[in-house]
Amino acid sequence: MFSWVKAHAGNIGNERADQLAKDATQHRQPYSHTKLPKPHIKGFLQKRMLEKWQTSWKNGDTGRKIYNIMPSVSLRPSNWIREDVIFSQNGPFPAYLKRFHLSDSDYCSCGGIGTALHYATECIYTVSWHMRKPAPNFEQEWLKRVANNLVSRHKIRGIIKFISENRDLFRPP
């Protein structure tokens, strides 16, 4: 579809068309429009989309806990299930519930601060699924390793299932 556009008014498309016409008259060769194959165009657009998405994810203000575990975007699903919420540190944890004013206390009934890490490493009620507690400056690296290890993920699922099935046990004293 063609329509009239005011000349030399800064319209990028029109300026480009003028430049191509000028080049064609100076070189005595018309502009050749090469049709690109659809798979090439699709691949190019997908690559650009992933680049923009990655930049947005890297520079975003939200989802930083997940970003620290999964810093790269991908079109492949991560296959996380409900029990994998520990990696976002959101879920049925007193510390999370208190932060959003859904509970008055952030303590576990065992007396510790009820964080995801607490249940995975030190709570007396989840000792069957415990993993070695990381040093404070290695918590993000620990979460990455747990997220990428099937045995560790299985333990986490056991913890979350146990907490969900025994909510009264995990209420603060």
Backbone as CSV, one residue per row, in Angstrom:
resi,resn,N_x,N_y,N_z,CA_x,CA_y,CA_z,C_x,C_y,C_z
1,MET,0.847,-1.163,0.000,0.000,0.000,0.000,0.900,1.236,0.000
2,PHE,0.578,2.173,-0.843,1.345,3.402,-0.953,0.500,4.569,-0.483
3,SER,1.165,5.543,0.107,0.477,6.777,0.474,1.480,7.917,0.369
4,TRP,0.973,9.124,0.287,1.818,10.298,0.136,2.495,10.604,1.465
5,VAL,3.779,10.949,1.381,4.555,11.338,2.552,5.286,12.619,2.202
6,LYS,5.274,13.573,3.096,5.965,14.835,2.864,7.463,14.574,2.713
7,ALA,8.059,15.112,1.680,9.478,14.889,1.392,10.367,15.672,2.349
8,HIS,11.526,15.119,2.626,12.567,15.761,3.435,12.042,16.269,4.786
9,ALA,11.178,15.456,5.389,10.602,15.832,6.680,11.120,14.926,7.802
10,GLY,12.186,14.208,7.523,12.769,13.357,8.555,12.135,11.985,8.678
11,ASN,11.277,11.609,7.740,10.663,10.284,7.758,11.733,9.273,7.341
12,ILE,12.119,8.391,8.242,13.244,7.484,8.005,13.026,6.621,6.769
13,GLY,11.858,6.056,6.635,11.576,5.212,5.469,11.669,5.986,4.172
14,ASN,11.135,7.192,4.161,11.169,8.023,2.956,12.596,8.461,2.643
15,GLU,13.348,8.831,3.672,14.740,9.237,3.463,15.555,8.075,2.900
16,ARG,15.299,6.874,3.381,16.016,5.690,2.875,15.647,5.431,1.422
17,ALA,14.379,5.563,1.091,13.946,5.373,-0.301,14.609,6.405,-1.205
18,ASP,14.684,7.652,-0.759,15.365,8.700,-1.541,16.830,8.348,-1.761
19,GLN,17.491,7.855,-0.704,18.906,7.496,-0.817,19.105,6.344,-1.799
20,LEU,18.233,5.341,-1.747,18.333,4.216,-2.679,18.111,4.671,-4.113
21,ALA,17.155,5.559,-4.325,16.898,6.080,-5.675,18.101,6.869,-6.178
22,LYS,18.685,7.682,-5.316,19.864,8.464,-5.692,21.033,7.542,-6.045
23,ASP,21.257,6.510,-5.224,22.329,5.550,-5.496,22.115,4.844,-6.826
24,ALA,20.888,4.465,-7.110,20.583,3.763,-8.360,20.865,4.640,-9.569
25,THR,20.550,5.942,-9.493,20.804,6.827,-10.642,22.290,7.079,-10.817
26,GLN,23.030,7.147,-9.744,24.466,7.413,-9.845,25.251,6.199,-10.328
27,HIS,24.808,5.017,-10.004,25.530,3.800,-10.379,24.886,3.085,-11.555
28,ARG,23.816,3.615,-12.051,23.075,3.052,-13.187,22.654,1.599,-12.949
29,GLN,22.438,1.286,-11.681,21.928,-0.036,-11.350,20.738,0.135,-10.411
30,PRO,19.644,-0.518,-10.736,18.484,-0.424,-9.840,18.742,-1.212,-8.553
31,TYR,18.050,-0.814,-7.521,18.149,-1.519,-6.243,17.566,-2.913,-6.419
32,SER,18.281,-3.909,-5.961,17.826,-5.288,-6.081,17.336,-5.762,-4.722
33,HIS,16.102,-6.131,-4.665,15.521,-6.644,-3.429,15.677,-8.156,-3.432
34,THR,16.542,-8.673,-2.588,16.768,-10.106,-2.505,15.814,-10.683,-1.474
35,LYS,15.048,-11.659,-1.894,14.106,-12.286,-0.981,14.859,-13.298,-0.113
36,LEU,14.737,-13.134,1.189,15.407,-14.033,2.125,14.499,-15.211,2.453
37,PRO,15.078,-16.385,2.654,14.255,-17.546,3.020,13.610,-17.342,4.394
38,LYS,12.403,-17.857,4.558,11.676,-17.703,5.824,12.456,-18.243,7.027
39,PRO,13.116,-19.411,6.919,13.880,-19.883,8.087,14.986,-18.904,8.504
40,HIS,15.599,-18.237,7.527,16.635,-17.252,7.847,16.024,-16.077,8.620
41,ILE,14.903,-15.588,8.127,14.226,-14.461,8.785,13.784,-14.867,10.190
42,LYS,13.203,-16.070,10.296,12.741,-16.553,11.597,13.909,-16.660,12.583
43,GLY,15.021,-17.225,12.133,16.198,-17.357,12.993,16.746,-16.006,13.419
44,PHE,16.791,-15.068,12.462,17.283,-13.725,12.759,16.394,-13.041,13.798
45,LEU,15.079,-13.103,13.583,14.147,-12.461,14.516,14.185,-13.124,15.895
46,GLN,14.306,-14.445,15.915,14.374,-15.152,17.197,15.639,-14.748,17.963
47,LYS,16.749,-14.644,17.248,18.002,-14.233,17.884,17.877,-12.830,18.466
48,ARG,17.294,-11.905,17.693,17.113,-10.528,18.178,16.184,-10.483,19.389
49,MET,15.101,-11.267,19.332,14.147,-11.310,20.439,14.827,-11.823,21.706
50,LEU,15.628,-12.892,21.586,16.331,-13.431,22.750,17.341,-12.432,23.305
51,GLU,18.007,-11.686,22.415,18.957,-10.663,22.867,18.246,-9.574,23.669
52,LYS,17.094,-9.119,23.163,16.336,-8.077,23.875,15.790,-8.603,25.199
53,TRP,15.291,-9.841,25.177,14.768,-10.462,26.386,15.879,-10.599,27.425
54,GLN,17.066,-11.062,26.995,18.196,-11.226,27.910,18.594,-9.889,28.527
55,THR,18.630,-8.838,27.718,18.974,-7.507,28.223,17.947,-7.048,29.252
56,SER,16.680,-7.270,28.941,15.607,-6.889,29.861,15.712,-7.680,31.171
57,TRP,15.983,-8.973,31.079,16.114,-9.830,32.255,17.324,-9.412,33.088
58,LYS,18.436,-9.118,32.415,19.669,-8.732,33.108,19.513,-7.400,33.834
59,ASN,18.811,-6.454,33.235,18.697,-5.107,33.790,17.412,-4.878,34.574
60,GLY,16.593,-5.916,34.745,15.304,-5.766,35.403,15.407,-5.492,36.890
61,ASP,14.296,-5.052,37.457,14.226,-4.765,38.889,13.580,-5.900,39.671
62,THR,12.862,-6.770,38.980,12.145,-7.841,39.665,12.754,-9.195,39.317
63,GLY,12.436,-10.192,40.111,12.901,-11.543,39.861,14.385,-11.749,40.078
64,ARG,14.997,-10.942,40.909,16.451,-11.012,41.081,16.914,-12.315,41.732
65,LYS,16.103,-12.895,42.614,16.508,-14.157,43.235,16.561,-15.267,42.192
66,ILE,15.593,-15.285,41.309,15.606,-16.272,40.226,16.720,-15.940,39.244
67,TYR,16.933,-14.668,38.954,18.008,-14.264,38.042,19.362,-14.764,38.548
68,ASN,19.580,-14.706,39.863,20.849,-15.171,40.423,21.061,-16.666,40.216
69,ILE,19.977,-17.411,40.058,20.066,-18.847,39.822,20.063,-19.153,38.330
70,MET,19.234,-18.434,37.598,19.098,-18.648,36.152,19.341,-17.324,35.433
71,PRO,20.599,-16.940,35.228,20.879,-15.637,34.627,20.629,-15.552,33.127
72,SER,20.438,-16.694,32.475,20.227,-16.676,31.024,18.801,-17.062,30.677
73,VAL,18.215,-16.335,29.723,16.880,-16.666,29.247,16.985,-17.800,28.234
74,SER,15.895,-18.510,28.062,15.879,-19.623,27.120,14.451,-19.877,26.684
75,LEU,14.305,-20.390,25.471,12.981,-20.763,24.987,12.572,-22.138,25.508
76,ARG,13.530,-22.867,26.078,13.214,-24.173,26.637,12.675,-24.002,28.050
77,PRO,11.567,-24.662,28.386,11.035,-24.548,29.742,12.004,-25.153,30.760
78,SER,11.999,-24.619,31.961,12.920,-25.095,32.992,12.399,-26.330,33.714
79,ASN,11.135,-26.665,33.512,10.511,-27.841,34.125,10.489,-27.789,35.648
80,TRP,10.368,-26.609,36.209,10.205,-26.494,37.647,8.764,-26.837,37.986
81,ILE,8.585,-27.460,39.118,7.237,-27.760,39.573,6.968,-26.960,40.844
82,ARG,5.760,-27.068,41.352,5.347,-26.272,42.507,6.330,-26.383,43.668
83,GLU,6.851,-27.564,43.901,7.750,-27.766,45.035,9.097,-27.068,44.860
84,ASP,9.398,-26.629,43.661,10.674,-25.961,43.424,10.656,-24.486,43.818
85,VAL,9.613,-24.048,44.516,9.526,-22.645,44.926,10.659,-22.231,45.852
86,ILE,11.330,-23.186,46.436,12.432,-22.833,47.337,13.463,-21.976,46.619
87,PHE,13.615,-22.160,45.328,14.642,-21.424,44.600,14.307,-19.943,44.477
88,SER,13.023,-19.624,44.562,12.627,-18.211,44.556,12.522,-17.693,45.987
89,GLN,12.595,-18.613,46.946,12.453,-18.336,48.370,11.067,-17.778,48.700
90,ASN,10.130,-18.060,47.805,8.722,-17.737,48.031,8.028,-19.042,48.380
91,GLY,6.980,-18.975,49.139,6.256,-20.192,49.450,5.810,-20.233,50.890
92,PRO,5.591,-21.434,51.403,5.005,-21.575,52.744,6.028,-21.389,53.859
93,PHE,6.860,-20.386,53.720,7.907,-20.140,54.703,7.527,-18.936,55.560
94,PRO,7.630,-19.038,56.892,7.261,-17.918,57.757,7.944,-16.599,57.392
95,ALA,9.211,-16.642,57.023,9.919,-15.398,56.674,9.270,-14.731,55.463
96,TYR,8.873,-15.535,54.493,8.201,-15.001,53.299,6.814,-14.464,53.669
97,LEU,6.063,-15.233,54.440,4.707,-14.824,54.816,4.724,-13.537,55.645
98,LYS,5.691,-13.398,56.549,5.778,-12.180,57.355,6.139,-10.977,56.492
99,ARG,7.026,-11.181,55.545,7.451,-10.079,54.676,6.260,-9.459,53.950
100,PHE,5.259,-10.285,53.637,4.075,-9.784,52.947,2.885,-9.619,53.886
101,HIS,3.173,-9.537,55.186,2.156,-9.287,56.220,1.051,-10.345,56.211
102,LEU,1.434,-11.582,55.892,0.488,-12.690,55.923,0.662,-13.517,57.195
103,SER,1.640,-13.129,58.007,1.907,-13.785,59.282,2.515,-12.747,60.225
104,ASP,2.328,-12.971,61.521,2.882,-12.047,62.512,4.330,-12.365,62.861
105,SER,4.771,-13.561,62.527,6.114,-13.980,62.927,6.856,-14.617,61.756
106,ASP,8.167,-14.463,61.757,8.971,-15.124,60.727,9.706,-16.339,61.303
107,TYR,9.295,-16.765,62.498,9.946,-17.903,63.143,9.262,-19.219,62.805
108,CYS,10.071,-20.241,62.658,9.605,-21.618,62.542,9.267,-22.080,63.961
109,SER,8.437,-23.081,64.110,8.085,-23.552,65.453,9.269,-24.193,66.173
110,CYS,10.347,-24.498,65.450,11.543,-25.042,66.116,12.381,-23.927,66.728
111,GLY,12.046,-22.671,66.439,12.759,-21.538,67.013,13.670,-20.801,66.051
112,GLY,13.941,-21.380,64.885,14.791,-20.712,63.897,13.978,-19.796,62.995
113,ILE,14.668,-18.935,62.269,13.989,-18.074,61.294,13.550,-18.962,60.138
114,GLY,12.268,-18.941,59.823,11.687,-19.846,58.834,11.923,-19.463,57.388
115,THR,13.153,-19.581,56.948,13.487,-19.336,55.540,13.581,-20.670,54.803
116,ALA,13.628,-20.600,53.500,13.797,-21.806,52.693,15.099,-22.512,53.070
117,LEU,16.155,-21.740,53.244,17.453,-22.317,53.596,17.405,-23.006,54.965
118,HIS,16.668,-22.423,55.897,16.511,-23.017,57.232,15.935,-24.428,57.120
119,TYR,14.859,-24.578,56.345,14.224,-25.890,56.218,15.116,-26.886,55.489
120,ALA,15.898,-26.411,54.542,16.753,-27.306,53.760,18.017,-27.725,54.501
121,THR,18.395,-26.973,55.544,19.697,-27.258,56.156,19.716,-27.427,57.672
122,GLU,18.714,-26.906,58.417,18.870,-26.943,59.873,17.616,-27.189,60.690
123,CYS,16.440,-27.126,60.113,15.212,-27.313,60.899,15.128,-28.755,61.418
124,ILE,14.798,-28.904,62.700,14.727,-30.248,63.287,13.587,-31.075,62.688
125,TYR,12.587,-30.419,62.103,11.452,-31.146,61.541,11.722,-31.678,60.133
126,THR,12.745,-31.170,59.480,13.033,-31.601,58.105,14.395,-32.284,58.000
127,VAL,14.873,-32.828,59.115,16.212,-33.422,59.152,16.373,-34.557,58.129
128,SER,15.304,-35.241,57.784,15.385,-36.338,56.807,15.838,-35.866,55.432
129,TRP,15.676,-34.585,55.149,16.009,-34.049,53.823,17.168,-33.053,53.866
130,HIS,17.842,-32.933,54.990,18.882,-31.903,55.125,20.016,-32.041,54.117
131,MET,20.543,-30.884,53.774,21.730,-30.770,52.933,22.739,-29.932,53.713
132,ARG,23.974,-29.968,53.287,25.010,-29.178,53.966,24.713,-27.690,53.782
133,LYS,24.774,-26.948,54.879,24.500,-25.510,54.842,25.690,-24.766,54.232
134,PRO,25.420,-23.871,53.288,26.516,-23.114,52.679,26.962,-21.965,53.582
135,ALA,28.178,-21.521,53.379,28.643,-20.306,54.052,27.787,-19.152,53.541
136,PRO,27.531,-18.139,54.370,26.645,-17.038,53.959,26.992,-16.406,52.609
137,ASN,28.265,-16.288,52.305,28.633,-15.650,51.036,28.520,-16.602,49.841
138,PHE,28.119,-17.860,50.072,27.954,-18.818,48.980,26.510,-19.284,48.815
139,GLU,25.550,-18.594,49.439,24.156,-19.033,49.368,23.615,-19.045,47.944
140,GLN,23.917,-18.023,47.152,23.414,-17.989,45.771,24.012,-19.130,44.945
141,GLU,25.286,-19.380,45.124,25.933,-20.490,44.404,25.328,-21.821,44.840
142,TRP,25.047,-21.960,46.140,24.420,-23.164,46.659,23.052,-23.370,46.012
143,LEU,22.252,-22.304,45.944,20.934,-22.410,45.314,21.052,-22.843,43.855
144,LYS,22.033,-22.303,43.130,22.245,-22.710,41.730,22.547,-24.201,41.640
145,ARG,23.436,-24.661,42.505,23.823,-26.076,42.467,22.654,-26.985,42.833
146,VAL,21.898,-26.603,43.843,20.733,-27.394,44.239,19.707,-27.414,43.108
147,ALA,19.491,-26.276,42.478,18.513,-26.187,41.390,18.894,-27.069,40.211
148,ASN,20.179,-27.296,40.020,20.641,-28.074,38.870,21.006,-29.515,39.217
149,ASN,20.710,-29.953,40.439,21.048,-31.302,40.866,19.754,-32.063,41.164
150,LEU,19.513,-33.151,40.443,18.251,-33.883,40.588,18.053,-34.452,41.990
151,VAL,19.095,-34.961,42.618,18.966,-35.517,43.971,18.588,-34.410,44.954
152,SER,19.243,-33.269,44.845,18.927,-32.139,45.728,17.511,-31.644,45.493
153,ARG,17.100,-31.575,44.234,15.734,-31.126,43.935,14.713,-32.097,44.515
154,HIS,15.023,-33.375,44.499,14.121,-34.373,45.078,13.979,-34.136,46.590
155,LYS,15.079,-33.817,47.259,15.027,-33.507,48.691,14.164,-32.272,48.945
156,ILE,14.338,-31.251,48.121,13.561,-30.015,48.275,12.076,-30.308,48.117
157,ARG,11.742,-31.117,47.134,10.329,-31.477,46.935,9.780,-32.189,48.166
158,GLY,10.599,-33.040,48.781,10.176,-33.718,50.006,9.916,-32.732,51.134
159,ILE,10.781,-31.744,51.270,10.615,-30.722,52.315,9.322,-29.939,52.098
160,ILE,9.120,-29.460,50.884,7.935,-28.646,50.594,6.662,-29.458,50.789
161,LYS,6.682,-30.705,50.352,5.509,-31.568,50.530,5.236,-31.761,52.026
162,PHE,6.280,-32.011,52.797,6.133,-32.219,54.234,5.580,-30.966,54.916
163,ILE,6.111,-29.806,54.559,5.617,-28.545,55.133,4.146,-28.350,54.778
164,SER,3.796,-28.584,53.514,2.412,-28.386,53.064,1.444,-29.323,53.770
165,GLU,1.878,-30.549,54.027,1.005,-31.536,54.672,0.948,-31.371,56.193
166,ASN,1.869,-30.612,56.765,1.950,-30.454,58.223,2.049,-28.986,58.615
167,ARG,1.214,-28.161,58.041,1.287,-26.708,58.272,1.224,-26.339,59.757
168,ASP,0.397,-27.034,60.528,0.270,-26.709,61.956,1.591,-26.892,62.696
169,LEU,2.377,-27.868,62.287,3.665,-28.133,62.917,4.644,-26.983,62.705
170,PHE,4.478,-26.256,61.617,5.437,-25.209,61.265,5.000,-23.804,61.666
171,ARG,3.885,-23.704,62.366,3.460,-22.391,62.862,4.328,-22.010,64.048
172,PRO,4.597,-20.723,64.221,5.444,-20.306,65.348,4.801,-20.638,66.688
173,PRO,5.646,-20.853,67.722,5.128,-21.228,69.060,4.307,-20.116,69.681
